[in-house]
Amino acid sequence: MKLLRKKLDTSVNRGTSTRKTHPFALKRHLLPALLMLGAGIALGASLAPVSAWGIAWIAVAPLWVAAVKSQTLKEAMFFGLCWGIGYHGTALSWVVGLHPLTWLGLSWVASITIATLAWCTVALWGAALSAIWAGGLHYLSQSSRGGLRLVVSAALWYGLEWVWNQSPLWWTAIANSQSPSNGTLLQLSSLSGADAIAFGILLVNGALAEAWLARQGRFLLVAILVFLSLHGLGWGLSQRTTAINPQNTATIGLVQGNLPSRFKLSPSGGRKSVSSYEQGYRALTDQNVDAVLLPEGAL
């Protein structure tokens, strides 16, 4: 009887120990999750209107380190999700500005609910990308490291962005972090669109992360060389001069009324909208422009 009781006590203790050391314990993940959330929010600040483009070159590195050091695939994807919620939630916070939608006949409560749900949906859609990427990086880290992991992981991010870009809800590609402030780097878009910019940002972040993980200065050197090389190439492209034939030029006029939809679609707003755009149109045609462009849905 004593032996049986001892075995039962041992079993209970083991069960308790298992619960305390559960690989997804909340306390153990709270601080890293907050750090990932903060890193994502910081990356969001690289977009307009803050446009702190330099943050993008270091903001992915914390997630890279967390994904590699995660104990399980689930843990890595959780950190990627937290990071993505921080980034995409910040970058897409303007969606909440759809409220109030009372001009559509909705109540105030329905309006804020719809705007919030729309914001959460697009933010989670973006966060799914970083969650999958973090999981892929963790899986890759089990069999490779160093330079191979660096290049493949950067390529994986590029591939996922391509997939996400096929959807109508993808507005927060990491290359957007360099627009409009980093004009030098944006010159690369003339060669490969946003692809080279995104790949370069991930390479620099990855090299910084690998330098931290391996405690090796060579990865830090790689990060510096890639950063300088990309900007050097961009500067070189910006210095190109192209002969312009005056006969092949056109003068374009732009009219921006800056009228919010909730006002523009009201009776008084409609009249104000037509009046504003008509005045702008006539002022530009009096200047003999070749074409006048109005914003989408202006009238």
MOSULDA-V684322 format. One record per residue. N is the residue number from 0. PHI is phi as a letter, one per 30 degrees, with the letter a starting at -180 (NA if undefined). Layout:
<<N;PHI> <N;PHI>>
//
This chain:
<<0;NA> <1;d> <2;d> <3;d> <4;d> <5;d> <6;d> <7;d> <8;d> <9;d> <10;d> <11;d> <12;d> <13;d> <14;d> <15;d> <16;d> <17;d> <18;d> <19;d> <20;c> <21;e> <22;d> <23;b> <24;d> <25;d> <26;d> <27;d> <28;c> <29;d> <30;d> <31;e> <32;d> <33;d> <34;d> <35;d> <36;d> <37;d> <38;d> <39;d> <40;d> <41;d> <42;d> <43;e> <44;d> <45;d> <46;d> <47;d> <48;d> <49;d> <50;h> <51;d> <52;d> <53;d> <54;d> <55;d> <56;d> <57;b> <58;d> <59;d> <60;e> <61;d> <62;d> <63;e> <64;d> <65;d> <66;d> <67;d> <68;d> <69;d> <70;d> <71;b> <72;d> <73;d> <74;d> <75;d> <76;d> <77;d> <78;d> <79;d> <80;d> <81;d> <82;d> <83;d> <84;d> <85;d> <86;d> <87;d> <88;d> <89;d> <90;d> <91;c> <92;d> <93;d> <94;d> <95;d> <96;d> <97;d> <98;d> <99;d> <100;c> <101;d> <102;d> <103;c> <104;j> <105;d> <106;d> <107;d> <108;d> <109;d> <110;d> <111;d> <112;d> <113;d> <114;d> <115;d> <116;d> <117;d> <118;d> <119;d> <120;d> <121;d> <122;d> <123;d> <124;d> <125;d> <126;d> <127;d> <128;d> <129;d> <130;d> <131;d> <132;d> <133;d> <134;d> <135;d> <136;d> <137;d> <138;d> <139;d> <140;d> <141;d> <142;b> <143;b> <144;a> <145;i> <146;d> <147;d> <148;d> <149;d> <150;d> <151;d> <152;d> <153;d> <154;d> <155;d> <156;d> <157;e> <158;d> <159;d> <160;d> <161;d> <162;d> <163;d> <164;d> <165;d> <166;c> <167;d> <168;c> <169;c> <170;b> <171;b> <172;e> <173;d> <174;d> <175;d> <176;d> <177;c> <178;c> <179;c> <180;d> <181;c> <182;d> <183;d> <184;d> <185;d> <186;d> <187;d> <188;d> <189;d> <190;c> <191;b> <192;i> <193;d> <194;d> <195;d> <196;d> <197;d> <198;d> <199;d> <200;d> <201;d> <202;d> <203;d> <204;d> <205;d> <206;d> <207;d> <208;d> <209;d> <210;d> <211;d> <212;d> <213;c> <214;h> <215;b> <216;d> <217;d> <218;d> <219;d> <220;d> <221;d> <222;d> <223;d> <224;d> <225;d> <226;e> <227;d> <228;d> <229;d> <230;d> <231;d> <232;d> <233;d> <234;d> <235;d> <236;d> <237;d> <238;d> <239;d> <240;c> <241;b> <242;d> <243;c> <244;d> <245;e> <246;d> <247;c> <248;c> <249;b> <250;c> <251;c> <252;c> <253;c> <254;b> <255;b> <256;d> <257;h> <258;c> <259;d> <260;e> <261;d> <262;c> <263;d> <264;c> <265;d> <266;e> <267;d> <268;d> <269;d> <270;d> <271;d> <272;d> <273;d> <274;d> <275;d> <276;d> <277;d> <278;d> <279;d> <280;d> <281;d> <282;d> <283;d> <284;d> <285;d> <286;c> <287;i> <288;d> <289;d> <290;a> <291;b> <292;c> <293;c> <294;d> <295;e> <296;i> <297;d> <298;c>>
//
